[in-house]
Amino acid sequence: MEPITESETPEVTETSEVTETPEVTETPEITEPHGTEGEEIIIEVLESPERVRGGETFNIRWKVSGGSPGYISDTRILSSSTHAGPSIDAYPARSFSQSGTSPQEFEGSIIAPAAGNLYFRVYAVVDGIEVISEEKVIGIRTSYQY
């Protein structure tokens, strides 16, 4: 075995003195705006019929989730006999208002028009933020249709 020469010996350097870590002071709490990722407010229609008889009362079930802290001050079904678009004012018929805490499931009943189609959306106000579901369509059968 050959001796290690001075050029091959790694140079050892002293480390500097360890200084104390400065004391951590509390930073003010930063709140995320509502509806951020992980807290997005979602309305999911869980159950609705494809077809109903004209004049029949039927139920729709939905779930509202998200928000922080997730207080649901109002949720209801909005419906119309014509395609109404995303404006809540375009839906003249409304189920009764319900409230709760997210995530929560709700159920409401509405009466079908005599004929044609029924267009509906579910509306909710979560933590002061208004949200509306996609529009769904239910076919209406007249009394002589099977």
CORFENKA-V293648 format. One record per backbone hydrogen bond with DSSP energy under -1.0 kcal/mol. CO is the residue of the C=O (numbers start at 1). NH is the residue of the N-H. If there is no record, write none. Layout:
BEGIN
co=CO nh=NH
co=CO nh=NH
END
This chain:
BEGIN
co=5 nh=8
co=5 nh=9
co=36 nh=39
co=39 nh=67
co=42 nh=65
co=44 nh=63
co=47 nh=61
co=50 nh=139
co=52 nh=141
co=53 nh=56
co=56 nh=112
co=58 nh=110
co=60 nh=108
co=61 nh=46
co=61 nh=47
co=62 nh=106
co=63 nh=44
co=64 nh=104
co=65 nh=42
co=70 nh=102
co=71 nh=127
co=72 nh=100
co=74 nh=125
co=75 nh=98
co=76 nh=123
co=77 nh=95
co=78 nh=121
co=79 nh=93
co=80 nh=119
co=87 nh=90
co=88 nh=91
co=93 nh=79
co=98 nh=75
co=100 nh=72
co=104 nh=64
co=106 nh=62
co=108 nh=60
co=110 nh=58
co=112 nh=55
co=116 nh=140
co=118 nh=138
co=119 nh=80
co=120 nh=136
co=121 nh=78
co=122 nh=133
co=123 nh=76
co=124 nh=131
co=125 nh=73
co=126 nh=129
co=129 nh=126
co=131 nh=124
co=136 nh=120
co=138 nh=118
co=139 nh=52
co=141 nh=54
co=142 nh=145
END
